[in-house]
Amino acid sequence: METYKNYNREDFNKILSAKITRKLLITATVLASLGILNKTF
């Protein structure tokens, strides 16, 4: 039972970090796009 709990926690952490990474990547992409647009126009 203990190993099952630990596995769930690790899985949850993996999913959480993946979501955070995706959000950071999207934010960085949007900021970069805005910066390029500001320089172009």
PDB file with SEQRES, HELIX, SHEET and CRYST1 records, atoms N, CA, C and O in Angstrom:
SEQRES   1 A   41  MET GLU THR TYR LYS ASN TYR ASN ARG GLU ASP PHE ASN          
SEQRES   2 A   41  LYS ILE LEU SER ALA LYS ILE THR ARG LYS LEU LEU ILE          
SEQRES   3 A   41  THR ALA THR VAL LEU ALA SER LEU GLY ILE LEU ASN LYS          
SEQRES   4 A   41  THR PHE                                                      
HELIX    1 AA1 GLU A    2  THR A   40  1                                  39    
CRYST1    1.000    1.000    1.000  90.00  90.00  90.00 P 1           1          
ATOM      1  N   MET A   1       0.831  -1.196   0.000  1.00  0.00           N  
ATOM      2  CA  MET A   1       0.000   0.000   0.000  1.00  0.00           C  
ATOM      3  C   MET A   1       0.871   1.253   0.000  1.00  0.00           C  
ATOM      4  O   MET A   1       0.554   2.243  -0.660  1.00  0.00           O  
ATOM      5  N   GLU A   2       1.957   1.198   0.739  1.00  0.00           N  
ATOM      6  CA  GLU A   2       2.844   2.371   0.835  1.00  0.00           C  
ATOM      7  C   GLU A   2       3.486   2.694  -0.511  1.00  0.00           C  
ATOM      8  O   GLU A   2       3.578   3.857  -0.902  1.00  0.00           O  
ATOM      9  N   THR A   3       3.931   1.648  -1.216  1.00  0.00           N  
ATOM     10  CA  THR A   3       4.563   1.870  -2.519  1.00  0.00           C  
ATOM     11  C   THR A   3       3.562   2.457  -3.503  1.00  0.00           C  
ATOM     12  O   THR A   3       3.916   3.290  -4.338  1.00  0.00           O  
ATOM     13  N   TYR A   4       2.317   2.023  -3.402  1.00  0.00           N  
ATOM     14  CA  TYR A   4       1.269   2.535  -4.300  1.00  0.00           C  
ATOM     15  C   TYR A   4       1.067   4.032  -4.077  1.00  0.00           C  
ATOM     16  O   TYR A   4       0.915   4.799  -5.028  1.00  0.00           O  
ATOM     17  N   LYS A   5       1.068   4.436  -2.802  1.00  0.00           N  
ATOM     18  CA  LYS A   5       0.925   5.869  -2.484  1.00  0.00           C  
ATOM     19  C   LYS A   5       2.097   6.661  -3.064  1.00  0.00           C  
ATOM     20  O   LYS A   5       1.905   7.707  -3.685  1.00  0.00           O  
ATOM     21  N   ASN A   6       3.293   6.158  -2.857  1.00  0.00           N  
ATOM     22  CA  ASN A   6       4.480   6.850  -3.355  1.00  0.00           C  
ATOM     23  C   ASN A   6       4.457   6.962  -4.874  1.00  0.00           C  
ATOM     24  O   ASN A   6       4.821   7.995  -5.435  1.00  0.00           O  
ATOM     25  N   TYR A   7       4.027   5.894  -5.532  1.00  0.00           N  
ATOM     26  CA  TYR A   7       3.958   5.901  -6.995  1.00  0.00           C  
ATOM     27  C   TYR A   7       2.972   6.965  -7.464  1.00  0.00           C  
ATOM     28  O   TYR A   7       3.244   7.699  -8.414  1.00  0.00           O  
ATOM     29  N   ASN A   8       1.825   7.043  -6.791  1.00  0.00           N  
ATOM     30  CA  ASN A   8       0.826   8.040  -7.160  1.00  0.00           C  
ATOM     31  C   ASN A   8       1.382   9.449  -7.001  1.00  0.00           C  
ATOM     32  O   ASN A   8       1.155  10.314  -7.847  1.00  0.00           O  
ATOM     33  N   ARG A   9       2.103   9.671  -5.924  1.00  0.00           N  
ATOM     34  CA  ARG A   9       2.657  11.002  -5.679  1.00  0.00           C  
ATOM     35  C   ARG A   9       3.666  11.359  -6.767  1.00  0.00           C  
ATOM     36  O   ARG A   9       3.672  12.483  -7.268  1.00  0.00           O  
ATOM     37  N   GLU A  10       4.521  10.399  -7.131  1.00  0.00           N  
ATOM     38  CA  GLU A  10       5.512  10.656  -8.190  1.00  0.00           C  
ATOM     39  C   GLU A  10       4.815  10.955  -9.507  1.00  0.00           C  
ATOM     40  O   GLU A  10       5.193  11.880 -10.225  1.00  0.00           O  
ATOM     41  N   ASP A  11       3.795  10.166  -9.819  1.00  0.00           N  
ATOM     42  CA  ASP A  11       3.029  10.368 -11.046  1.00  0.00           C  
ATOM     43  C   ASP A  11       2.402  11.754 -11.056  1.00  0.00           C  
ATOM     44  O   ASP A  11       2.448  12.461 -12.063  1.00  0.00           O  
ATOM     45  N   PHE A  12       1.814  12.137  -9.923  1.00  0.00           N  
ATOM     46  CA  PHE A  12       1.174  13.444  -9.805  1.00  0.00           C  
ATOM     47  C   PHE A  12       2.193  14.555 -10.021  1.00  0.00           C  
ATOM     48  O   PHE A  12       1.923  15.530 -10.723  1.00  0.00           O  
ATOM     49  N   ASN A  13       3.372  14.401  -9.410  1.00  0.00           N  
ATOM     50  CA  ASN A  13       4.425  15.409  -9.574  1.00  0.00           C  
ATOM     51  C   ASN A  13       4.859  15.521 -11.025  1.00  0.00           C  
ATOM     52  O   ASN A  13       5.104  16.621 -11.520  1.00  0.00           O  
ATOM     53  N   LYS A  14       4.956  14.387 -11.708  1.00  0.00           N  
ATOM     54  CA  LYS A  14       5.339  14.404 -13.131  1.00  0.00           C  
ATOM     55  C   LYS A  14       4.314  15.170 -13.949  1.00  0.00           C  
ATOM     56  O   LYS A  14       4.672  16.012 -14.772  1.00  0.00           O  
ATOM     57  N   ILE A  15       3.031  14.878 -13.722  1.00  0.00           N  
ATOM     58  CA  ILE A  15       1.958  15.551 -14.465  1.00  0.00           C  
ATOM     59  C   ILE A  15       1.977  17.042 -14.160  1.00  0.00           C  
ATOM     60  O   ILE A  15       1.840  17.873 -15.058  1.00  0.00           O  
ATOM     61  N   LEU A  16       2.149  17.373 -12.877  1.00  0.00           N  
ATOM     62  CA  LEU A  16       2.150  18.777 -12.457  1.00  0.00           C  
ATOM     63  C   LEU A  16       3.301  19.528 -13.113  1.00  0.00           C  
ATOM     64  O   LEU A  16       3.101  20.614 -13.657  1.00  0.00           O  
ATOM     65  N   SER A  17       4.503  18.963 -13.066  1.00  0.00           N  
ATOM     66  CA  SER A  17       5.661  19.637 -13.662  1.00  0.00           C  
ATOM     67  C   SER A  17       5.502  19.755 -15.171  1.00  0.00           C  
ATOM     68  O   SER A  17       5.942  20.741 -15.763  1.00  0.00           O  
ATOM     69  N   ALA A  18       4.881  18.767 -15.798  1.00  0.00           N  
ATOM     70  CA  ALA A  18       4.646  18.835 -17.242  1.00  0.00           C  
ATOM     71  C   ALA A  18       3.702  19.985 -17.572  1.00  0.00           C  
ATOM     72  O   ALA A  18       3.915  20.711 -18.543  1.00  0.00           O  
ATOM     73  N   LYS A  19       2.644  20.153 -16.751  1.00  0.00           N  
ATOM     74  CA  LYS A  19       1.695  21.245 -16.976  1.00  0.00           C  
ATOM     75  C   LYS A  19       2.379  22.590 -16.795  1.00  0.00           C  
ATOM     76  O   LYS A  19       2.175  23.509 -17.588  1.00  0.00           O  
ATOM     77  N   ILE A  20       3.203  22.703 -15.733  1.00  0.00           N  
ATOM     78  CA  ILE A  20       3.905  23.968 -15.468  1.00  0.00           C  
ATOM     79  C   ILE A  20       4.856  24.278 -16.614  1.00  0.00           C  
ATOM     80  O   ILE A  20       4.932  25.418 -17.072  1.00  0.00           O  
ATOM     81  N   THR A  21       5.586  23.260 -17.079  1.00  0.00           N  
ATOM     82  CA  THR A  21       6.525  23.461 -18.185  1.00  0.00           C  
ATOM     83  C   THR A  21       5.798  23.937 -19.429  1.00  0.00           C  
ATOM     84  O   THR A  21       6.265  24.839 -20.124  1.00  0.00           O  
ATOM     85  N   ARG A  22       4.642  23.321 -19.708  1.00  0.00           N  
ATOM     86  CA  ARG A  22       3.871  23.705 -20.895  1.00  0.00           C  
ATOM     87  C   ARG A  22       3.407  25.154 -20.776  1.00  0.00           C  
ATOM     88  O   ARG A  22       3.476  25.916 -21.740  1.00  0.00           O  
ATOM     89  N   LYS A  23       2.928  25.534 -19.572  1.00  0.00           N  
ATOM     90  CA  LYS A  23       2.474  26.912 -19.372  1.00  0.00           C  
ATOM     91  C   LYS A  23       3.625  27.888 -19.580  1.00  0.00           C  
ATOM     92  O   LYS A  23       3.451  28.934 -20.206  1.00  0.00           O  
ATOM     93  N   LEU A  24       4.804  27.546 -19.054  1.00  0.00           N  
ATOM     94  CA  LEU A  24       5.971  28.421 -19.207  1.00  0.00           C  
ATOM     95  C   LEU A  24       6.351  28.547 -20.674  1.00  0.00           C  
ATOM     96  O   LEU A  24       6.670  29.640 -21.141  1.00  0.00           O  
ATOM     97  N   LEU A  25       6.319  27.436 -21.402  1.00  0.00           N  
ATOM     98  CA  LEU A  25       6.660  27.466 -22.828  1.00  0.00           C  
ATOM     99  C   LEU A  25       5.675  28.331 -23.601  1.00  0.00           C  
ATOM    100  O   LEU A  25       6.076  29.126 -24.450  1.00  0.00           O  
ATOM    101  N   ILE A  26       4.385  28.179 -23.309  1.00  0.00           N  
ATOM    102  CA  ILE A  26       3.362  28.978 -23.996  1.00  0.00           C  
ATOM    103  C   ILE A  26       3.569  30.454 -23.681  1.00  0.00           C  
ATOM    104  O   ILE A  26       3.522  31.294 -24.580  1.00  0.00           O  
ATOM    105  N   THR A  27       3.799  30.774 -22.408  1.00  0.00           N  
ATOM    106  CA  THR A  27       4.020  32.166 -22.004  1.00  0.00           C  
ATOM    107  C   THR A  27       5.230  32.742 -22.719  1.00  0.00           C  
ATOM    108  O   THR A  27       5.178  33.861 -23.231  1.00  0.00           O  
ATOM    109  N   ALA A  28       6.323  31.983 -22.757  1.00  0.00           N  
ATOM    110  CA  ALA A  28       7.540  32.449 -23.423  1.00  0.00           C  
ATOM    111  C   ALA A  28       7.281  32.684 -24.906  1.00  0.00           C  
ATOM    112  O   ALA A  28       7.744  33.676 -25.468  1.00  0.00           O  
ATOM    113  N   THR A  29       6.550  31.785 -25.534  1.00  0.00           N  
ATOM    114  CA  THR A  29       6.236  31.924 -26.962  1.00  0.00           C  
ATOM    115  C   THR A  29       5.409  33.173 -27.216  1.00  0.00           C  
ATOM    116  O   THR A  29       5.684  33.928 -28.149  1.00  0.00           O  
ATOM    117  N   VAL A  30       4.392  33.391 -26.382  1.00  0.00           N  
ATOM    118  CA  VAL A  30       3.532  34.572 -26.534  1.00  0.00           C  
ATOM    119  C   VAL A  30       4.347  35.841 -26.346  1.00  0.00           C  
ATOM    120  O   VAL A  30       4.219  36.783 -27.128  1.00  0.00           O  
ATOM    121  N   LEU A  31       5.183  35.874 -25.314  1.00  0.00           N  
ATOM    122  CA  LEU A  31       6.007  37.060 -25.058  1.00  0.00           C  
ATOM    123  C   LEU A  31       6.955  37.315 -26.222  1.00  0.00           C  
ATOM    124  O   LEU A  31       7.137  38.462 -26.631  1.00  0.00           O  
ATOM    125  N   ALA A  32       7.557  36.264 -26.757  1.00  0.00           N  
ATOM    126  CA  ALA A  32       8.464  36.407 -27.894  1.00  0.00           C  
ATOM    127  C   ALA A  32       7.710  36.939 -29.104  1.00  0.00           C  
ATOM    128  O   ALA A  32       8.205  37.819 -29.809  1.00  0.00           O  
ATOM    129  N   SER A  33       6.516  36.408 -29.348  1.00  0.00           N  
ATOM    130  CA  SER A  33       5.705  36.868 -30.483  1.00  0.00           C  
ATOM    131  C   SER A  33       5.359  38.340 -30.334  1.00  0.00           C  
ATOM    132  O   SER A  33       5.447  39.099 -31.299  1.00  0.00           O  
ATOM    133  N   LEU A  34       4.972  38.746 -29.142  1.00  0.00           N  
ATOM    134  CA  LEU A  34       4.638  40.154 -28.897  1.00  0.00           C  
ATOM    135  C   LEU A  34       5.864  41.032 -29.120  1.00  0.00           C  
ATOM    136  O   LEU A  34       5.760  42.110 -29.704  1.00  0.00           O  
ATOM    137  N   GLY A  35       7.015  40.577 -28.660  1.00  0.00           N  
ATOM    138  CA  GLY A  35       8.243  41.340 -28.849  1.00  0.00           C  
ATOM    139  C   GLY A  35       8.567  41.504 -30.326  1.00  0.00           C  
ATOM    140  O   GLY A  35       8.954  42.591 -30.755  1.00  0.00           O  
ATOM    141  N   ILE A  36       8.416  40.449 -31.104  1.00  0.00           N  
ATOM    142  CA  ILE A  36       8.679  40.509 -32.549  1.00  0.00           C  
ATOM    143  C   ILE A  36       7.694  41.467 -33.213  1.00  0.00           C  
ATOM    144  O   ILE A  36       8.082  42.263 -34.068  1.00  0.00           O  
ATOM    145  N   LEU A  37       6.423  41.393 -32.823  1.00  0.00           N  
ATOM    146  CA  LEU A  37       5.400  42.278 -33.396  1.00  0.00           C  
ATOM    147  C   LEU A  37       5.725  43.734 -33.076  1.00  0.00           C  
ATOM    148  O   LEU A  37       5.596  44.607 -33.934  1.00  0.00           O  
ATOM    149  N   ASN A  38       6.146  43.990 -31.843  1.00  0.00           N  
ATOM    150  CA  ASN A  38       6.470  45.364 -31.455  1.00  0.00           C  
ATOM    151  C   ASN A  38       7.643  45.901 -32.263  1.00  0.00           C  
ATOM    152  O   ASN A  38       7.658  47.077 -32.627  1.00  0.00           O  
ATOM    153  N   LYS A  39       8.622  45.056 -32.546  1.00  0.00           N  
ATOM    154  CA  LYS A  39       9.789  45.490 -33.330  1.00  0.00           C  
ATOM    155  C   LYS A  39       9.404  45.692 -34.793  1.00  0.00           C  
ATOM    156  O   LYS A  39       9.922  46.591 -35.454  1.00  0.00           O  
ATOM    157  N   THR A  40       8.495  44.857 -35.299  1.00  0.00           N  
ATOM    158  CA  THR A  40       8.124  44.927 -36.715  1.00  0.00           C  
ATOM    159  C   THR A  40       7.282  46.161 -37.011  1.00  0.00           C  
ATOM    160  O   THR A  40       7.519  46.861 -37.996  1.00  0.00           O  
ATOM    161  N   PHE A  41       6.288  46.428 -36.145  1.00  0.00           N  
ATOM    162  CA  PHE A  41       5.375  47.534 -36.439  1.00  0.00           C  
ATOM    163  C   PHE A  41       5.770  48.803 -35.692  1.00  0.00           C  
ATOM    164  O   PHE A  41       5.105  49.830 -35.826  1.00  0.00           O  
TER     165      PHE A  41                                                      
END                                                                             
